[in-house]
Amino acid sequence: MAAAALCWALRAARQVLPSPCPRQVRSYYVDWRMLRDVKRRKMAYEYADERLRINAIRKNSILPSELQEVADKEIAALPRDSCPVRIRNRCVLTSRPRGVKRRWRLSRIVFRHFADHAQMSGVQRAMW
Amino acid sequence: KDKSAASKDSTPEEASKRQEDGAETPKQQLLDIIGNMKVEVTYRKKLQQLKASESKKQALNKLEGADSEGSVLQGTAEDTQRGKPLNPELVKAASAVASSLPRNKKQTESELLAQLRRHEETTDKQKKGGTINIRNIISEMTVKRQTPAQRSPRVSGRISLHLDEDGQRIRPERSSSQSIDSRRSLKVGKRLNIFTKASTEPEHALKTESSPTIWDLEFAKEVAAVTAQPPRNGFEEMIQWTKEGILWEFPIDNEVGMEDDAEFHEHIFLEKHLEGFPKEGPIRHFMELVICGLSKNPYLSVKQKVEHIEWFQKYFEEKKELLQEI
């Protein structure tokens, strides 16, 4: 019985404890703009289903137009940060809004820095 | 395996011969045939093959029974490995054997059938039980006694709390009814419940979960910190990452985390969810298009699709007054 209790407690403890191997953990976002972008992404994820459904009613040639006007007003009444258009793909490390490569989520300067130090897997200087 | 192939080839011919030459010493011919039918397949292979082809179970059981009859009648000290012939002629062989014996034919046939049934039962039991029961029993039987120093890094599911880093024995301060001193104590380990019912187990489980004191947690944290050594090589690092969820498990399973147990017809035939809607009109038309789209969607689970339709139902019900005006 005590062994079972200890097993249970150990499992709980393991979840609480971080692993003993040191690893860099980022606890702050780079700047406030990045934080706002994160909030917008979360909201867009929450409201994605509703927006899809209301848009399905709007972009329709079958339903009566009065219904579509009502749907227009409804979607405009949703919070402004819930639309996916407001999301900006910023650089993950420097929060740079421009010059970001989508595959690595890094801005061109950071990408170049890591690639030159051979820390990007499979990336090589082009020469032909 | 060559022998078995040869025997399989020979038995159909000889079986047909046997049925033709019924008058000429049938018993001797039968005995010759059975002597030739040495289908030697190991028991392990048989288990594997049984697991692989479950559809042929019943046929195989009958054949095993028939073959064992043949070996019993033969009386030779062959290997105790049971044959697993795929020859359906052996079923005929069993009946022919019964008919050829000089005693009461019906009695022998019934005895043979009874033996067949018994063999079927044992093979079924072995298939279902199999090695798992043995493992349960052997799990408590430790052969070696290891030194305490060797035991400390070993943290299995059953934590052995015996040791400190100094090698001295620490006894847990919890209820003393558990004697975890020696490995061979009677009350330790998972109960096999061979002799008693498992009625007392849930009580114990409830007790443990209701009293995890802070001291327990602290002790657990200490033990975890001590035993979780940094990885010695790349493999252990990858193991740790897999446990934490950073690394996927290989071979890659595309359906990890996605447990959609619904059949295909629940995904495609969604008209039964359309009962709340009016039968005619633009709304019905619209919803039928929605359902057509959902049926072609492989990315949503059935639950999500149903929620989608229900949202539309709720929406249109709210707008009912508006719709009446139109």
Interface residues (C-beta under 8 A of the other chain):
Chain A: M1 A2 A3 A4 A5 L6 C7 W8 A9 L10 A12 A13 R14 V16 L17 S19 P20 C21 D49 E50 R53 A56 I57 N60 I62 L63 P64 E66 L67 V70
Chain B: G157 R158 I159 L161 P172 R174 S175 S177 Q178 I180 V188 H204 A205 K207 T208 E209 S211 P212 D216 L217 F219 A220 K221 V223 A224 A225 A228 Q229 P230 P231 Q240 E244 P282 I283 H285 F286 L289 V290 H308 W311 F312 Y315 K319 L322 L323 I326
